[in-house]
Amino acid sequence: MKKILAVTGLIILCLMSFAIYKSRQNVIGKSDAATSIFIDKKNTREITFWTLQMSDFAPYMNSVIKEFEVQNPDIKINWIDVPFSEGEKRTLASVLSDNPPDLINLNPDFSALLAQKGALYEIEEKDTEQFVPSVINSLKYNNKIYSLPWYATSAVTIYNKDLINRANVNVPKTYTKMGQIARQIKSKTNTYVWLPNISENDTMLKILNKYGINSADTINTEKSADVFNFFKKLYVSGLIPKETITQTHREALEKYMSGNIVLFQAGANFLNMIKENAPSIYKQTDVSMQLTGELGQYDFSLMNFIIPQRAKNKEAALKFALFLTNEKNQLELAKLTNIIAVNKKALKNDFYTKYDEKDLMSKARFISAKQLYKIEPVLKSEQNQKEINTLINTAVQEVLLNKAETLTILDRVSKNWKLLNNSSKIRQTKAYQTSSDY
């Protein structure tokens, strides 16, 4: 009996010891878990990410951010959408501060200005392999990369099939061909071939770039004068509207919708405006490649990402930017907005390589995507771009109105352009001298 009691007591003692041991292990385990959670929170990096007027696509943006955070639990995205009109002002103030956003959505012109000031983080070539090479080349400054592309647009030629058929002409592919059919269109349809809004923003500079004219040293050449005189001849002959020297893209659209011009160059999104506001004209509408010049390349517009030099989480910001622009996310955004992807694999998707002849939007998208492979040489933005645009646009008006000999006007433009460049270099030198950080 005593032996049985002794054995029973030993078993109870062992069970109690085991219970105490497990209890201690649980406490230690909870303590380790608490320490692990503390460490995770401490190591989490928060990326502040600014976009320009993307709030309409909040469900898409939030979905992409959530997916990225799941894949990267040590990174949290703080997304802030900035009104388009305030983008440049806020960005300039932020990159000069000690705590700028880590990733900012901007246009390439302003990005180039910040790169010139040494305010941007340099991105390695190996981090750009997923993008169309010509697009990456367009973003380079001093042969270095300071931004990544997000999405592009490229205008197409929207034209009136009925007027083309009545004039018995083919849809022009070049400016030269456009000029050659202008008189026949006017005589047979009593309409104009085109309203080139050549004194709006950088329209004339983009046309000149298609002939290799893109600097103060090339603006006053014989080739440049020939381009200006080409439009002067159309203007004085009454083959393009008198309003050409003052009217904008929006007014050209109105003339197209009223059936007064045959060609209208614009992005695919303008097709919806025509469909809604001029359904009878839309029924006669088709699309073709953008008009080209001597070099045969196409215009395009781009939105990109920059990482400020003073950003706290540069590598994490770069990782997120590459995630936003991967094949899957590019295609999803494109289907929501009809933009052109800049990811090489995305552009090989059926969404860009096939279209239905009855669907003008898909046809325009196909054409725009194809044009993206032939955009070089790209017109590079300069620091005084707005002032340079004004010089060119004033020259266009003076040439068309025959205020002086074309080369005389262009000599003055070249001289003033060089003065702007010199003053820009002086300001840039002073900026470097007053900031030890750049």
ZAMARGU-4260 file (C-alpha; in steps of 0.2 Angstrom, whole numbers, plus 5000, padded with zeros to 4 digits):
<rodrens>
0) 5000/5000/5000 | 5014/5012/5005 | 5023/5008/4988 | 5007/5012/4979 | 5005/5029/4988
5) 5023/5033/4985 | 5022/5029/4966 | 5005/5040/4965 | 5014/5054/4974 | 5028/5053/4962
10) 5017/5054/4947 | 5007/5069/4954 | 5024/5078/4957 | 5029/5075/4940 | 5013/5081/4932
15) 5014/5097/4943 | 5032/5100/4938 | 5027/5098/4919 | 5012/5110/4922 | 5024/5123/4930
20) 5036/5121/4915 | 5023/5123/4902 | 5016/5138/4911 | 5033/5146/4911 | 5036/5142/4893
25) 5019/5150/4888 | 5025/5166/4898 | 5041/5166/4889 | 5033/5163/4872 | 5021/5177/4874
30) 5035/5188/4880 | 5045/5183/4864 | 5030/5187/4853 | 5028/5204/4861 | 5046/5208/4858
35) 5044/5202/4840 | 5029/5213/4837 | 5038/5228/4845 | 5053/5225/4833 | 5042/5223/4818
40) 5033/5240/4822 | 5050/5248/4825 | 5057/5242/4808 | 5041/5247/4798 | 5045/5260/4785
45) 5032/5272/4780 | 5033/5279/4762 | 5024/5295/4759 | 5017/5294/4741 | 5010/5309/4731
50) 5000/5308/4716 | 4992/5321/4704 | 4973/5321/4704 | 4971/5302/4705 | 4957/5303/4718
55) 4944/5297/4705 | 4953/5281/4704 | 4955/5278/4723 | 4948/5260/4722 | 4962/5255/4710
60) 4975/5265/4720 | 4970/5258/4737 | 4969/5240/4730 | 4987/5242/4723 | 4993/5249/4739
65) 4985/5235/4750 | 4993/5222/4738 | 5010/5229/4740 | 5009/5231/4759 | 5004/5212/4760
70) 5019/5207/4750 | 5030/5219/4760 | 5024/5219/4778 | 5038/5230/4783 | 5033/5245/4772
75) 5017/5255/4774 | 5011/5267/4761 | 5004/5284/4765 | 4995/5290/4749 | 4991/5308/4747
80) 4982/5315/4731 | 4987/5333/4727 | 4977/5344/4715 | 4985/5346/4698 | 4987/5365/4699
85) 4997/5363/4716 | 5008/5349/4711 | 5024/5359/4706 | 5022/5372/4720 | 5020/5359/4733
90) 5034/5348/4726 | 5046/5362/4725 | 5043/5367/4743 | 5044/5349/4749 | 5060/5344/4740
95) 5069/5359/4749 | 5063/5353/4766 | 5071/5341/4777 | 5056/5329/4776 | 5050/5327/4758
100) 5038/5314/4752 | 5047/5298/4747 | 5039/5296/4730 | 5030/5310/4719 | 5020/5309/4703
105) 5026/5323/4692 | 5027/5328/4673 | 5044/5326/4665 | 5047/5345/4662 | 5047/5349/4681
110) 5056/5333/4685 | 5070/5339/4673 | 5071/5355/4682 | 5073/5347/4699 | 5086/5335/4692
115) 5096/5351/4685 | 5096/5357/4703 | 5102/5341/4710 | 5087/5338/4720 | 5083/5320/4714
120) 5089/5303/4718 | 5098/5295/4704 | 5091/5278/4698 | 5102/5264/4691 | 5100/5258/4673
125) 5096/5240/4680 | 5080/5246/4688 | 5073/5252/4672 | 5073/5235/4662 | 5054/5233/4663
130) 5051/5249/4653 | 5051/5254/4634 | 5069/5260/4631 | 5064/5275/4621 | 5054/5281/4635
135) 5068/5279/4648 | 5080/5288/4636 | 5067/5303/4635 | 5069/5305/4654 | 5088/5305/4655
140) 5097/5321/4661 | 5115/5322/4657 | 5114/5303/4652 | 5108/5299/4670 | 5091/5293/4676
145) 5082/5303/4689 | 5064/5298/4686 | 5053/5282/4681 | 5039/5283/4669 | 5021/5279/4675
150) 5010/5281/4659 | 5010/5289/4642 | 4998/5297/4629 | 5001/5299/4611 | 4990/5309/4600
155) 4982/5302/4584 | 4975/5310/4569 | 4956/5310/4570 | 4948/5313/4553 | 4931/5315/4544
160) 4929/5300/4532 | 4915/5309/4523 | 4925/5324/4519 | 4940/5314/4514 | 4930/5304/4502
165) 4921/5319/4495 | 4938/5327/4491 | 4944/5311/4484 | 4960/5311/4494 | 4970/5300/4505
170) 4972/5303/4524 | 4989/5311/4525 | 5003/5304/4536 | 5015/5318/4535 | 5014/5337/4536
175) 5020/5338/4518 | 5005/5327/4512 | 4993/5337/4522 | 4999/5353/4513 | 4997/5344/4496
180) 4979/5340/4499 | 4974/5356/4507 | 4968/5365/4491 | 4958/5350/4485 | 4949/5349/4501
185) 4945/5367/4501 | 4939/5367/4483 | 4928/5351/4484 | 4921/5352/4502 | 4923/5371/4506
190) 4931/5366/4523 | 4949/5367/4529 | 4961/5352/4530 | 4966/5357/4548 | 4967/5370/4561
195) 4985/5369/4568 | 4985/5378/4585 | 5003/5382/4582 | 5004/5397/4594 | 4998/5387/4609
200) 5010/5380/4622 | 5024/5370/4614 | 5015/5365/4598 | 5026/5373/4586 | 5042/5367/4595
205) 5035/5349/4594 | 5032/5351/4575 | 5050/5358/4573 | 5058/5344/4583 | 5051/5332/4569
210) 5063/5341/4558 | 5078/5341/4569 | 5075/5359/4575 | 5076/5360/4594 | 5088/5372/4600
215) 5094/5390/4599 | 5107/5385/4586 | 5095/5376/4574 | 5080/5388/4575 | 5087/5401/4563
220) 5093/5389/4549 | 5086/5387/4532 | 5077/5371/4536 | 5068/5380/4551 | 5063/5394/4539
225) 5056/5381/4527 | 5045/5374/4541 | 5039/5391/4546 | 5036/5396/4528 | 5026/5380/4524
230) 5013/5386/4537 | 5014/5404/4531 | 5010/5398/4513 | 4995/5388/4519 | 4989/5403/4530
235) 4991/5417/4516 | 4983/5405/4504 | 4967/5403/4515 | 4970/5384/4516 | 4970/5384/4535
240) 4959/5395/4546 | 4964/5413/4550 | 4961/5408/4568 | 4976/5397/4567 | 4987/5410/4575
245) 4977/5413/4591 | 4965/5398/4594 | 4968/5383/4605 | 4966/5364/4605 | 4948/5366/4612
250) 4943/5378/4598 | 4950/5366/4585 | 4939/5352/4593 | 4924/5363/4591 | 4928/5366/4573
255) 4930/5347/4570 | 4913/5344/4578 | 4905/5357/4567 | 4912/5349/4551 | 4923/5364/4547
260) 4939/5355/4547 | 4945/5337/4541 | 4959/5333/4553 | 4961/5335/4571 | 4976/5329/4581
265) 4972/5324/4599 | 4972/5310/4612 | 4960/5295/4611 | 4950/5303/4625 | 4944/5316/4613
270) 4934/5303/4604 | 4922/5302/4618 | 4919/5321/4618 | 4915/5320/4599 | 4904/5305/4602
275) 4894/5314/4616 | 4893/5331/4608 | 4893/5328/4589 | 4886/5310/4586 | 4883/5313/4568
280) 4901/5319/4565 | 4907/5304/4576 | 4898/5292/4564 | 4909/5299/4550 | 4925/5299/4561
285) 4940/5287/4560 | 4958/5288/4566 | 4975/5286/4559 | 4994/5289/4564 | 5000/5306/4570
290) 5007/5317/4556 | 5026/5316/4555 | 5040/5327/4549 | 5056/5324/4541 | 5063/5312/4554
295) 5047/5302/4555 | 5045/5301/4574 | 5029/5304/4585 | 5025/5316/4599 | 5020/5309/4616
300) 5016/5315/4634 | 5022/5306/4649 | 5019/5306/4668 | 5033/5300/4679 | 5039/5297/4697
305) 5053/5305/4706 | 5062/5301/4722 | 5069/5317/4731 | 5087/5316/4736 | 5082/5320/4754
310) 5069/5307/4755 | 5071/5295/4770 | 5065/5279/4762 | 5073/5279/4744 | 5075/5261/4741
315) 5058/5257/4748 | 5050/5271/4737 | 5059/5263/4722 | 5052/5246/4725 | 5035/5253/4726
320) 5037/5263/4710 | 5042/5247/4701 | 5027/5238/4708 | 5015/5252/4702 | 5022/5250/4685
325) 5023/5231/4683 | 5014/5222/4669 | 4998/5218/4680 | 4996/5235/4688 | 4999/5245/4671
330) 4986/5235/4662 | 4973/5237/4676 | 4976/5256/4676 | 4975/5257/4657 | 4959/5248/4656
335) 4952/5261/4669 | 4959/5276/4660 | 4964/5272/4642 | 4982/5278/4645 | 4996/5270/4636
340) 5007/5258/4647 | 5026/5260/4647 | 5029/5243/4653 | 5036/5232/4639 | 5027/5216/4644
345) 5010/5226/4646 | 5012/5233/4628 | 5013/5216/4621 | 4995/5212/4628 | 4980/5210/4617
350) 4973/5226/4624 | 4987/5235/4614 | 4990/5223/4600 | 4973/5220/4594 | 4957/5230/4590
355) 4940/5230/4583 | 4938/5241/4567 | 4921/5246/4574 | 4928/5252/4591 | 4937/5268/4588
360) 4944/5269/4605 | 4953/5252/4604 | 4960/5257/4587 | 4966/5273/4593 | 4974/5264/4608
365) 4983/5252/4596 | 4990/5266/4585 | 4996/5276/4601 | 5004/5261/4608 | 5013/5258/4591
370) 5019/5276/4590 | 5027/5274/4607 | 5041/5264/4600 | 5046/5278/4588 | 5047/5294/4598
375) 5066/5299/4596 | 5073/5311/4595 | 5063/5318/4610 | 5060/5336/4612 | 5070/5340/4629
380) 5063/5353/4640 | 5074/5367/4646 | 5073/5378/4662 | 5065/5393/4653 | 5053/5382/4643
385) 5038/5394/4645 | 5048/5409/4639 | 5056/5399/4625 | 5038/5394/4620 | 5033/5412/4620
390) 5048/5417/4609 | 5043/5403/4596 | 5024/5407/4597 | 5027/5425/4594 | 5038/5421/4579
395) 5025/5410/4572 | 5012/5425/4572 | 5025/5437/4565 | 5029/5425/4551 | 5011/5421/4546
400) 5007/5439/4547 | 5022/5443/4536 | 5029/5456/4549 | 5047/5453/4542 | 5058/5441/4533
405) 5056/5424/4541 | 5075/5422/4544 | 5076/5439/4551 | 5063/5435/4564 | 5071/5418/4568
410) 5088/5426/4570 | 5080/5437/4584 | 5072/5421/4592 | 5089/5412/4592 | 5098/5427/4600
415) 5084/5429/4613 | 5084/5410/4616 | 5103/5410/4620 | 5101/5425/4632 | 5088/5415/4641
420) 5100/5400/4642 | 5114/5411/4649 | 5103/5419/4662 | 5097/5402/4667 | 5115/5396/4670
425) 5119/5411/4680 | 5103/5408/4691 | 5108/5390/4693 | 5126/5394/4698 | 5119/5406/4712
430) 5107/5392/4718 | 5121/5380/4720 | 5132/5394/4729 | 5117/5398/4741 | 5114/5379/4746
435) 5128/5368/4752 | 5116/5353/4751 | 5115/5353/4732
</rodrens>
